[in-house]
Amino acid sequence: MTTHNPPTGHPEETKEALRQIAESERPDALTDQERERRHSLSELRALGIEPYAYSFDRTHYSDAAITMFDESAPDAHPKAVLAGRIMGIRRMGKASFIHIQDEAGKIQLYFKTNDLGERYELLRFLDIGDIIGASGFVFRTRTGEVSLHTESFEILAKALRPLPVVKEEVDEVTGEKIVHDAFSDKELRYRRRYVDLVVNPEIRKTFRTRSKIISTIRRFFDDRGYMEVETPVLQPIYGGAYARPFVTHHNALDFDLFLRIADELYLKRLIVGGVAEGVYEISKDFRNEGMDKNHSPEFTMAEIYVAYKDYEWMMAFTEEMFAEVARQVTGGSTVVEQKASGAETGARVDFTPPYRRLSMYDSIKEYADVDVSTMNEDELRITAKKLGVDVAPSDGAGKIIDEIFSEKVEHHLIQPTFITDYPLSMSPLAKQHRSKPGLVERFELYVNGQELANAFSELNDPIDQRARFEEQARLRGKGDEEAMVLDEDFLRALETGMPPTAGLGFGIDRLTMTMTGEESIRDVVLFPAMRPEKMRS
């Protein structure tokens, strides 16, 4: 049950919000259509009909009912019980045609007064958007449409708000009135996803694909013997990524907590404890940052840590996993079509291993034509200015290199590419490179111009880790609000002894964007974060 909860901010804001709620409930605030629907509701109840059912036993979805019709035996008339939302009504005196939509598609229902008797009159109380159930037999109409010849029906839910309408036209073959609605206002679609899913049923495919991606990843991990775990969302110290956190307050204990920005430090604690050789979590993370087509303050991450492995092993593991996800999404191929990308409209992304590997320094040299490998912080600032890359006074050398890479390299990386061997200053949780001084064993996977995954040979030297945290503290002192916070308990865990470990984190939202060709993270999140709106205009 949904109730109106007043906001907890300033009293005047609360008063205004409550006024808007009250205005939205006033009868004179309703549209003519809404008043007519409420009148139909009252008439149904006056007739002893409750138009909000408790349950309904259907036997088939629309697609299965349609396939029941046997062309070789047109008089067989197989029975079916269907349920769905009314999307079109055509009344013709003693007969009526209603199209309903369910999870599988649409089907036409045929109503005839001779079959239904007095109940046929109840059709006048039905509107587009209402949910009904119907039983009968499947047949083909004179116009050639496989339909359900309705022998009985029930009203399951009366819709009091009409669906949005943009254009109406008449089908030249059937004479049926067709209602078209693009519901194209992006912001309105995100805010009222329930309407979006009704009038734009094709977008359901995106969210079914998202579900398949998550189940494929979970199965991929489980089949290899890795253990799914849960770690705290509310944390006394946040860590595991460069980000600003959301802060909340625990009233009973009277101290502040942070919504997690990553799962990393808790998952590594479990590797220390030896609960399993590999542990993973698919979870919601929260970062108090800007919003754009690739970033949302609330997002879904998958992180996995496997003991006794390194980043080279994790690269091969990542290739195998993403290729399997692509096969599940496409139904056999590892090639995924993109609607658009920063550099190549309509790109065809091929997830077939192996993926290209390119070091961070070499990628900047290739696409920005500068060698930053030996530059100090001052030289990097000068280079960034020459390249037209904005950097903040608080940015250290690693952050400047990252900004140059983001501006000059990322959008070129359309096919899956591993960017490897990052500067040590950019990666405070990664192990120093075994053969390249000043670098760490880290990779990020880029596809279609954006980062999809981040992985390390995990730093398990507690002395080195403490020094890295202290350097992060120095950067915070200079004004870098995203620098990491020193976590004494995590250091205690490392001092207990963590085996060599490979770790990987990747965003489910961005992966879904890539696998579906969507251009914005909001298009792959059912209820994306939005600015507050008035209760009703």
N, C-alpha and C positions, 0 to 999 in steps of 0.2 A: 504494500500500500504506500502511495506517495503522499506526503504531507508537506505543507509549506513550513519551512524552518526559517525563522527570522535570522538575519545576519548578526554576527557578534561584534560588529565594529562600533563606530560612534553612534550615540542614541539618535541623532537626527537622521543618519543614514538608515538606521533600523526603522524609524518612523516612516521614511519615504518608501522603503521597500514594502512595508506592510500596506501603505496606501495603494501602491501599484497592484498588489495582490487583491486587495478589496475591490479596486476598480475593475480588475479582470473578471471578477465573479458577478458583477452587476448585470441583471438581465438586459439593460439597455446598451450594454457593451457588446452584445452578441450581434452577429450578422444575421441577415434574413434567413440564409440557409441553415445557420445554427439553430435559430428559433424553430424553423420548420422541422428539423430533425428531433428536437426536444419534444415538439408536439406529437410527432409520430411515435416517439418513445412512450409518451403518456397514453396515447390511444391503444398501443399494444398492451400496456399494463391494464388498461380499462377492460380489455377483452380477455383478461386473465392469462396473458402471455408474458412470461418473463424473458426479455431479450438478452440476458447475460447468463449463458448456460454454465453449468459446473463441469461438464465433460461432454465428449462426443467421440464415438468409436468409428473412425474411418477405416476403410479396408485398403484403399489405394491412394497413391498420389496421382496427379494429373497425367504425367508421362506414362506411368504404368497402365492407367485406365485406357489411354489412347491406343497403346500397343495391344491391349486385349482384343480390339476389334479385328476380326479375321476376315480379310477380303474374300477368301474362298468360301466362307460360311456367313454371309451377311445377315442371315436370319437367326444366328445363334444367340445374339443378345446377352452377352455375359453381364453379370450383376456387379455393381460397384457402389461403394459408399465414399463420398468425397467431401472435403471441407476446404474452404478458402475465402479469400477476400474478394468482394464484388469489384470488378474493374470496368464493367460495361453492362448496360441494361438496354434492351430493345423490347418494348411492349407492343403487341399487335392484336389487341382485343382479346380473343379467346386463347391466344398463345403468346408466350414471351420467351426471350432468349437472354440469358445472363452469362457473362464470362466471369469466371472466378480464377484467382491466382493463388497458388500454393508454393511450397518450397521448390517444387520441380518445374513449374511453368504455369501455363494457362489451359483451361478447357471450357468449352461451352456447355451450359446446362439448358435443356429444353423443358419448358413448363406448358402444360395444356390443361385448360379448365375442366375438360371431361375426365381427366385422371385425378385431379386434386380436389374437385368439388369446391366447397366453401373456402378451403385454405388457399385457393388460388387468389382470393381477394386480399390476402395478406401481402402479396407482392407490391401493392401500392404503398406499403410502409417501408419498402427497401430503398436504399440509396447506395450509390457508389461509395465504397469504403467499408460497408457493413460486412461482417463475417457470417457465413451461413454453412450449413451442412446439408447434403442431399444424397438420397439413395435412389437407385433406379437401374437401368440397363444401358449399355453402350451401343450406339448405333451410328449410322452415317446419315446426315440430313440430305435433303434434295440438292442443296448447294455444295455438297461434298465434304462438309466438316464433320469429323468424328466428334460426337457429343454424348452427354448423359441425358437420357430420357428420364426426367425426374418423376418418381412415383410418390415421394414424400420429402419434406425438407423441414429444417429447423433454423431459427434465427439464433446465432451463437453469440454475437456481440454487435450492438448497435453503435455505429460510429457517429459521434456528435459533432465532429469537425469534418468538413469536406476535404477531400484530397485537392491539392493545387491543380488548377486547370489552365492550360495555355492555349490550346487549339483543339477544335473539334472538326472532324470530317466524316464523310460517309464512305464506307467501303463500296467500291464500284461493283464488286461481285456479289456480296451478301446483303448490301444495303444497310449494314450495321453502322451505327454511329460509333466512331473510334475517338477516344480522348487521348491526346498526346500531351505530355508534360515533361519537359527536360529537367525541371526543377534545377536550373542551371546556376543559380546564385550559390557560389562555393561556400560562403560563410553560412548561409541558411541551411545548406545540405549538411555541413559539419554539426551545426547546432541541433538540427532535427533529423538525426541520422535515421530514426524510425520511419520518417516519411520518405527520406531518400531511398531506403531499402525497398519501400513499397513501390514508388513510382519509377525508380531506376533499378529494376531487379538485376540488371547485368552487373552491377557493382557487387552483388553478393558473391560473384565468382572471386573477386579480389580477396574477400575475407575467408572464403573457403580455402583458397590457396594459402593464405596466411596460416590457417589451422593445419593444413597439410605440411607446411614447412616446419612448424613446431613439432608435430608428431614425428616427422622424418628425422629431425635432429635428435629428439629424445630416443627414438629407436636405434639410431646410429650409435649413440653413446651407450645405451643399455646393452646392445648386442656385443659390445667390446668389454663388457664387464665393469663399466664405470658406474659409480653410485651417485644417484641424485640426492641432494641435500638441501636444507633450508638454512639461511643465515639471517641475522637481524636486519630489519628494515630501519628501525630506530637505533642509532648508534651514539655512544658517548663521544667518540672520536671518529670523524669521517676520514676515509683514505682510499687509495687504490687508483686514483685518477687525478688529473688536473681539472678542477672544477670548483665552483662556489656551491655550497650546500644550502638546502632549505633548513631553517631552524624551527623547532617546536619546543614546547615546554611541558615537562611532566609535573602536573600539579601536586600529586601526592608526595613525590620525593623532592619537589621544588628545585629542579635543575633542568638545564636545556639539553635537548637531544637533537641529533641531525638525521635527516632522511639520507639513506645511503646514496653515495654517488657511484659506488662500485662494490662488487662482492669479493674482490681479490684478497684482501688481508684476512678475512675470515676463512675463506676456502684454503688459503695456505696454512692457517692454523690447523685445519683438519688433515692436511698432508703431514704436518709435523706429528699429529696424533696417530697417524697410521690407520685411520678408519677404513681406508681403501687405497688401492694403488692410484686410482683416479677418482676425482670428485667433480661434480658439475652442478650448476644451478641455472634455471631459466627464470628470470625474475624482473620485477619492476625496479628501475633505478631512477633517481631524481637529481637534476642539476639545475641550479638557479641561474640560468643563462638565457641568452637571447633566443628568439624563435624565428626560424626561417624554414625553407623547404626541406632542409636536412636535419634540423634540430628541434627537439621538443623538450620542455622541462621534465616531462614524465615519459619514459621510454622503456622498452623491453630489451634486456640483454641476456645472452647466454655466455657463461664462463665455465671453462674446464681446466683442471690442473692434473697433470699425470706425472707421477714420480718416476725418477730414473730416466727421463727423456730430456731432449734439448730442443732448441728452436728449429733445427734442421728436420728432426723427426716431426715436429708440429706442422711444418710447411707441407710435408707429404700427407699428413693426417687431414689438414684443412682442404687440400686439393680433392682428396677422396670424398670428404664430407660434402663439399659444395657441389661436386659433380653428381653425387647421389641426390641431393636436393633438387638440382636442375632436372634430373631424369624423372623424379616423382612429379614435378610441376608440369613438365612438357609431355609426359607419358612415354618417354623413350629416348628423346634426344637430350644432349647437354647444351644445345643452343637456345638461348632465350632472347626473344625479340624485345627491343626497347622502343617505346613510343617516341622518346626524344632524349637527347643528352647534351651536355655542354658543348661538345665539339663535333658530334656526329649524329644528326637526326636519323632516327630509325636504325640505330646500331643493332647488330646481331652479336650478342655476347656469347662466346663459346667457353663453357666451363670444363672442357676436356683437358685433363692434366697432360703434360706439366705446364705450369704458368711461368711467364717471364719473370726473371729475378734481376733486380737492379738496385744497387746500393743508393742510400740517400744522397751522398755526395755526387755520385755519377749521374743520378737523375737530374739534379740541379745543373750539373755541367752540360748535360744533353739538351735540356729544354730552356734553360736560362742563360746558357753560354758563359757561366762564371764558375770558378773553382773556389768554393768556400772552405775547403778542407783544412787549410792552414791559417785561416783568418781569426784574429782575436775579436773581442766584442766591439771595439771601436771601428775596426775595419768592416765588420759585418753591418754596422749601422750605416756607414758610408755607402756600402754596396746596396743595401736595401733602398736607400734614398735614390740612388742611380736607377734602380729597377722600378721605382715608383711604388714600392711596398711600404705601407704605413706600419710603424712599430711604436710601441709605448716606451716612455723613459724607463719604466720599471722592468722592461723585458731584458732577460739575460741572453747570452749567446745562443743557447738552445732554442729559446722562444723565437729569436730573430730568424734562425735557420728554418724553423717550422713555418713562420709567416712567409718567407721567400718560397718555400716548397709549396705551400697552399696556393699562393697567387700564381706561380709560374709553371708548376708541374702537374698538379692534381688533375686539371681538366683534360690533360692529354691522355690520361690512363684509362682508356675505354675497355680494352680486353683485360682479363684478370692479370694483375701484376703484383708481385711481391716487392715492396720497397724494404730493403734490408740494411742492417749495420748502421744504426743511428748514433749520433754523437752522445757520449756519456751524459752530458748535461741535460739532454732531453728525456732521459729515461732513468729516473731514480730507483726503480724497482727491478731493473734488468741487470743481468750478470755481465761483467766486462768481457769484451771479445777476447777469445783465447789467443788470437794471433794478430789483432789489429789494435794497437794502443790508442786510447782515447775514444774508442767505439764500444758499443754494447751489442750483445746478440739479441736482436729484436727484428721483427718484421711487421709491416702492416700490409694488408691486402687491399688494393684499390681496384674497383670495377666501375665502369661507366662514370668516371670522374669523381668518385667519392670513396672514402675509406669504409670498408666493410668489416675488417677484423684487425686486431692488434695482439701480438704475441711476443713472449720473451723466453729465453733461457732464464729462469727466475733466479734472482739474487738470493743466495742462501748463506752468505757470509755476514754475520751480525755486526761485525766491526765496520765493514764497508757500508752496510745498510745504515748504521747510525750516522756515519759521516755524510751520506747522501741526504738523510733527513735534516741534518744540521745545515747543509747547503740550501735546502729548500726553505728552512727557517730564515736564512739570510735573504733569500729572494722575497719572502713575505715581508721582511723588514723594509725592503726597498719599495714595497707597494704592490707586489704581485699577489692578488687575492686568490688566484687559483693554485698557488704553490701548495705542496703537500704539508700536512701537519705531522709532527713527530708522535709516534704511537709507541709508548714504552711497553705496553703489553705485547704488541706484535714483535718488538725486539726481544722480549723475554722468550717468546715462542721460537724465534730463530736461534737464540742461545741454547735452547733445549735440543736443537739439531733438526734441520730440514734436509731431506735427501735432495740430490739434483732433481729439478722439476721443470717441466715445460708447461707454460700457461697460455691460454687463448681466450680472448673475449671478442664477441661480435654482436652487433645490433640486429635484433630480429626485425625491427621496423625497416631499416635500410635494406636488409636482405630481401624483405618482401617487396620493397619498391623495385629492386633490381629484377626480381623474379617475375613481377607482374608488369613491369614497364611503366609504373606510375612515377610521376615527377615530384610529388610532394609527400612528405611523411604523413600529413593529415589525411591523405587519400588511402592510407593503409592502417589507420588507427580508427576504430569504430567511434570513439568519443574523444576527439583531440581537445587539448587545452585551448580555451577561448576566453576572450574578455567577457566580463559579465554583461548580460543584456537586460533590458527592462522586461518585466514579467509578461507584459502584453501591450502592444501599441493600440 
